[in-house]
Structure formats: C-alpha cells, structure tokens
C-alpha cells in the first residue's frame, strides 16, 4: 500500500510525464511544419515514449492500492527559433525530470517505501539515457555550425543517432 505522501508524489510525476509527452509533441509539430521530417519523426517517437512512462507510473499507483489521477496539463511552447533551441530546451526539460525523479527516490527512502524505490530505479536509468541522448544531439548540432547542407544531413541522420550509456544503447 502506498503512503499518501508517495501517492501524491507519484501522481505529480504522472503529470510531469504527461506534460513531457505534450512537450515532445509540440516540438514534433513545429519540426514537421519546418519540413524536418527526421526531427519530427524522432520527436513523435519520443512523445509516445513519454506517454508510456506516464502509463507505467499510472498502473503502478493503481496496482499498489493508490488512485492514479489524470490532471490538467500545462500547454507547452509551440514556437522555436531553430532545431538547436528545440534540443536545448529538450535537454533542460529532461534535466528537470531527472531532478524530480531524484526527489521521488529521496522521498521513498524517507518513507521506507523500498518497493516504490525499486520500481523507480528504471526511471533513474531512463533519465541517464534521455539526458545523454539530448547531449549527443546537441553536440552533433554544434559540430554542424553553419555548414551548408548540414541541417539536411542531420535531419536525415537523427533517427540513427545512438548513445551508449550504462551498458545500453539508444537509437
């Protein structure tokens, strides 16, 4: 059974994951409107992934005797100057999510809820990968600089960008 504190914190994380999905979706729509097919496809996939993160938490709360809550979501920004800004904001967002997961881990230890602590370890690993992927993409964008045709090549290659971190590979 979840304590009220843990249940409330997990429901907050559910909202964060849902807003993350919306955030990626808004960026995907912007990229698609700019003709960046690869970038938009990458972001649509990650929007789906964030929704799955939300659902995983949702089911966990309900399975542990709590009540998962669907809450109002804050509308994400829909205007971006360029692709570099998209991925800079994405990294900042993922860093914020990591901080929130870390707060949840701390709360679980305070509450001696080792079951939830164990469950959240998947999110800890996932956030390491998410941040590493965003940094890798930003590194590649920085390498491009103002090279003619560079954005075109980046857009074609983004779906093949991978990060090796903690023994796993993201593609």
N, C-alpha and C positions, 0 to 999 in steps of 0.2 A: 504494500500500500504506500502510496506517495504521501509525503507530508504536504500540508497546504503551501508551505514556502517553496518546495520543489515543484509542485504542480503549477503554481503561479509563474515561476521562473521558466519552466518548460513551455508554458503557453506563450510567454513573451518570446521565447526562441522560435516557436512555431510562427509567430507573426513576423519575426526577422527573416526567417527562411522564405515565407510567402512574399515579403517585400523584395527579397533578393531575386526571386523569380521574376517579379514585375520589373525590377531594375534591369535585369538582363534582357527582358522582352522589349523594354523601351529602347535600349541600345541597339537591339537587333533590328527593330523597325527603322530607326534612324539610319543604320548602315545599309539596310535594304533600299531605302529611299535615295541613298547616295550611289547606288549601283555596286556596292561592295558585297557581292554575293557570298564570298567565302567568309568574310567577317560576320555577316548576318547569320549565315548557317551555323557558325561556331557559337554565336550568342544565343540563337534559338535553342540549340542543343543544351547549352548551359542553363538557360531558363528552365527547361524541362528537368535538368538535374537538380536545380534548387527546389523545384516543386517536390521532387522525390525525397529530398532531405526533409522537407516540411512534413510530408506524409509519414515518413519513418518516425518522426517525433510524435506526430498525431496519434498513430497507432500505439506507440509505446505508452503514452499517457493513459489512453483508454484501457490498455491491457493491464496496467498497474493499478487500476481502480480509480483513476482520476477522470476528469472530464476535459477532453481537448476542446478548445474554443476557436471558432472562426471569428476573427476580429476585423474591424475596419483596417484598411491598408492606406498608407501614405502614398500618394501618387509620385512616381519618380520623375526626374527631369527627362525631357524628351529632346532637348536641343544640345548639340555638342559641336564644338568648333572643328574638330578633326578626330581621326582614329586614335591618335596619341592621347588626346583628352579622354576618350572613351576608356582606354585601358588604364590610364592613370586613375580615373575615378573608380574603375573596377578594382584596382589594387587597394585603394583606400577603403572601399566598401568591404572587401574581403578581410582586411586588417581589422576593421571594426567587428566583423562577425567573429573572427578569432578571439578578440578581446571578450566578447560576450560569452563564447563557449568557455573560455578560461574562468570567467566569473561563475558560470554554472558548475564547473568542476570544483571550484573552491567551496561553493555552497553545499555541494554533495558531500564533501569531506567534513564540513562543519556539522552537517545534519547526520553524518554517519550513514548515508544512503549509498552503500557500495554497489548496489545493483545498478542504480542510475549512473553512478560514476563509471562503472564498467561499460555500460551502454554508450556513454558519451565519448569513450576513447576512439570510436570510429570517427566521430566528428573532429576530434583533435587531429587525427591523421589526415582526414579530408582537407582540413584547413591548411595544413602544411603544404599539401599538393596544390590547393587553389592559389595560395599566395605565390608559390614557386612558379606556377604556370603564368600568372599575371606578370611577374618579374621577367620571365623569359621572353614573353611577348613584348614587353616594353623595351628590353634590351635589343631585340630584333628591330623594333621601330626606331630606336636611337641609332642603330647601325645604318639604317636607310638614309637618315638625314634628309637631304633634298635631292637624292639621286633620281633622275628621270626614269620613270617606269618602275621605280622601287615599290610604290604602293600597289601597283598592279600585281607584281610578283608576290608581295606579302599577302595580298588578298587571295591569290591562288594557293599559297602555301600554308595558310593559317590552320587549315584542318589537319595538317601533318605535323604541326609543332608538338613536340613531346618534351616532358620533363621527367628526369629520373630523380626520384626523391624517396628516401626511406625505403628503398628496395622495390618501389613500384614505378610504373610508367604511365603517364597520362598522354593521351593522343588527342 
